[in-house]
Amino acid sequence: MSPTPARRPRKKKEEKPPARPFVAHHLAPRHEVLGEEESRKMLEVLDTSPERMPKILVSDPGLQADPKFVAQRDAGENLVGRLVRIHRPSQTAGTAVAYRVIVAPTGSS
């Protein structure tokens, strides 16, 4: 008869580690959430309406890197409808600026 293998002690369920702060990747372009007044003025300058602007979800990871966005989100402010200025490096222009309007995920209010 072979000896019984020694039983390993059961591991206790480990608690989840604390959430790490979001760190932007060096290849992700810089996102900057504009204030309500600045968003309105920029729409006037661009001569367009929010419905015609490209969209970005409020849950987009690029927004997590903007401390202003995180502070406003944590304060419970409604960010839907605000503009986001995205700065991308460009070989010809130096920096290309794009705008997106923040939208809620589908099925959310």
C-alpha positions in Angstrom: 0.0 0.0 0.0 1.3 3.4 -0.9 1.5 6.2 1.7 -1.2 8.8 1.6 -0.1 12.1 0.2 0.1 14.9 2.7 -2.8 17.2 2.4 -2.1 20.8 1.7 -3.7 23.3 4.0 -6.5 25.1 2.3 -5.8 28.7 1.5 -8.2 31.3 2.8 -10.0 33.4 0.2 -7.8 36.3 -0.4 -9.4 39.7 -0.4 -9.1 41.8 -3.5 -6.1 44.1 -3.5 -6.9 47.8 -3.2 -7.6 49.5 -6.5 -4.5 51.0 -8.1 -4.8 54.6 -9.4 -5.2 54.9 -13.1 -1.9 55.7 -14.9 -2.1 57.0 -18.5 -0.1 55.1 -21.1 2.6 57.1 -22.7 1.1 56.4 -26.2 -2.4 57.6 -25.2 -3.1 61.2 -26.2 -3.8 63.8 -23.6 -7.6 64.3 -22.9 -8.9 67.5 -21.3 -12.5 67.9 -20.2 -13.8 71.4 -20.9 -16.1 73.3 -18.5 -19.8 73.9 -19.4 -19.2 77.5 -20.5 -16.0 76.6 -22.5 -17.9 73.7 -24.2 -20.7 76.1 -25.3 -18.2 78.7 -26.6 -16.2 76.0 -28.5 -19.4 74.7 -30.2 -20.1 78.3 -31.3 -16.5 78.6 -32.7 -16.8 75.2 -34.5 -20.3 76.3 -35.7 -21.9 73.0 -34.9 -24.2 71.2 -32.5 -23.4 68.5 -30.0 -25.4 66.0 -32.1 -23.0 66.4 -35.0 -19.8 66.0 -33.0 -17.9 62.8 -32.6 -18.7 61.0 -29.4 -16.7 59.6 -26.5 -18.1 57.4 -23.7 -18.0 58.7 -20.2 -16.3 55.4 -19.3 -13.5 55.8 -21.9 -10.1 55.0 -20.3 -8.5 58.1 -21.9 -10.7 60.3 -19.7 -9.4 58.6 -16.5 -6.0 60.2 -17.0 -7.5 63.7 -16.7 -7.4 64.7 -13.0 -10.1 67.3 -13.6 -12.4 64.6 -15.0 -11.8 62.3 -12.1 -12.5 65.0 -9.6 -15.7 66.1 -11.3 -16.9 62.5 -11.7 -16.1 61.7 -8.0 -18.0 64.9 -7.0 -21.1 63.5 -8.8 -21.2 66.2 -11.6 -23.0 65.4 -14.8 -20.4 65.3 -17.5 -22.6 64.1 -20.3 -22.8 66.8 -23.0 -19.4 68.4 -22.2 -16.6 68.5 -24.7 -13.3 66.8 -24.5 -10.2 68.3 -26.1 -7.8 65.6 -27.3 -4.2 66.6 -28.1 -2.4 64.2 -30.4 1.2 64.5 -31.7 1.4 65.3 -35.4 4.5 65.2 -37.6 3.2 68.0 -39.7 1.3 70.3 -37.3 3.2 69.5 -34.1 0.0 68.9 -32.1 -3.4 68.0 -33.6 -6.4 69.0 -31.6 -9.7 67.0 -31.8 -12.9 67.5 -29.9 -15.4 64.9 -28.7 -18.7 65.2 -26.8 -19.1 63.0 -23.7 -22.1 60.6 -24.0 -23.6 58.1 -21.6 -23.4 54.4 -22.4 -26.4 53.0 -24.3 -29.2 52.0 -21.9 -28.1 54.5 -19.2 -29.9 57.7 -18.3 
